[in-house]
Amino acid sequence: QVQLVESGGGLVQAGGSLRLSCAASGRTFSLYAMGWFRQAPGKEREFVARINRSGAITYYADSVKGRFTISRDNAKNTVYLQMNSLKSEDTAVYYCATGPAGGYEYDYWGRGTQVTVSS
């Protein structure tokens, strides 16, 4: 049974920072890519960031590039999303996901953590 549990969300003022964490269990963490997605009320889910199994390769949506950093600690089975210079449009539920290396699909998802940025 694969389980992903996000944490670290909350309320922050524009320009502030938050660090999200996603703790994974139920599979060999180091063999899988990890990703972050978000969904704002009334909007479709959108991609935020992806990191490969070793942590050497990352990819970001243009909307967060330069402000967000994805990282992972395979010894702790945890992926992080450091969010700086937050904007009101970053307000969303943030979801962690995992998927096989070598592709861009995801097979397991966390339940999400709310990030609210006030202006």
C-alpha positions in Angstrom: 0.0 0.0 0.0 1.5 3.3 -1.2 0.8 6.3 1.0 1.8 9.9 0.5 1.2 12.4 3.3 1.7 16.2 2.6 2.4 18.7 5.4 3.6 22.2 5.8 0.7 24.2 4.3 -0.9 27.2 5.9 -1.6 30.8 5.7 1.1 33.2 4.6 1.3 36.8 3.4 2.4 37.6 -0.1 6.1 37.7 -0.4 6.5 35.1 2.3 7.8 31.5 2.2 6.6 28.0 3.1 8.2 24.6 2.8 5.9 21.7 2.0 6.9 18.1 2.8 5.6 14.8 1.5 6.4 11.6 3.3 6.2 8.5 1.3 5.8 4.8 2.3 4.9 1.5 0.7 7.4 1.5 -2.2 11.1 1.8 -2.8 11.2 5.6 -2.7 14.6 6.0 -4.5 13.3 4.2 -7.6 10.5 6.7 -8.4 10.1 10.2 -9.6 8.1 12.6 -7.5 6.0 15.6 -8.4 4.0 18.5 -6.9 0.7 19.6 -8.3 -1.8 22.2 -7.2 -5.5 23.0 -7.7 -7.2 26.3 -6.9 -11.0 26.5 -6.3 -12.8 26.3 -9.6 -9.7 25.6 -11.6 -8.1 22.5 -13.0 -5.2 20.8 -11.4 -1.8 22.1 -12.7 1.7 20.8 -12.6 4.1 22.6 -10.4 7.4 20.7 -10.2 9.0 17.3 -10.8 12.2 15.6 -9.5 13.8 12.4 -10.8 14.7 9.5 -8.6 18.2 10.6 -7.7 17.3 14.3 -7.3 19.7 15.4 -10.0 17.1 16.5 -12.5 14.2 18.9 -11.8 11.6 20.5 -13.9 9.3 23.4 -13.0 6.2 25.1 -14.4 7.0 28.5 -15.8 4.7 30.1 -13.2 6.9 29.0 -10.3 10.3 28.9 -11.9 12.8 30.9 -9.9 10.6 31.0 -6.8 10.0 27.3 -5.9 12.6 24.5 -5.4 11.8 20.8 -5.3 14.2 18.5 -3.5 14.2 15.0 -2.0 15.9 13.1 0.8 15.9 9.5 -0.2 17.2 8.4 3.2 14.0 9.9 4.7 11.6 9.0 2.0 10.6 12.6 1.7 10.2 15.2 -1.0 10.1 18.9 -0.3 8.8 22.0 -2.1 10.4 25.2 -0.9 8.2 28.1 -1.9 9.5 31.6 -1.8 8.2 35.0 -2.9 4.7 33.7 -2.7 1.9 35.4 -4.6 -1.9 35.4 -4.1 -2.2 33.3 -7.3 -0.2 30.5 -5.6 -3.2 29.8 -3.3 -4.3 26.3 -3.9 -4.4 22.8 -2.5 -0.9 21.3 -3.1 -0.7 17.6 -3.9 2.3 15.2 -3.9 2.5 12.4 -6.4 4.8 9.6 -7.3 5.4 7.8 -10.6 7.8 5.4 -12.4 11.2 6.7 -13.6 11.5 7.1 -17.3 8.1 8.6 -17.8 5.9 11.5 -16.7 2.8 9.6 -15.4 1.8 9.4 -11.8 0.2 6.4 -10.1 -0.3 7.5 -6.5 -1.3 10.8 -5.0 -1.5 12.4 -1.6 -4.6 14.0 -0.2 -3.2 17.5 -0.3 -2.3 20.4 1.9 -3.8 23.9 1.7 -1.7 26.9 0.9 -3.3 30.3 1.3 -1.4 33.4 0.3 -3.0 36.7 1.5 -2.4 40.0 -0.3 
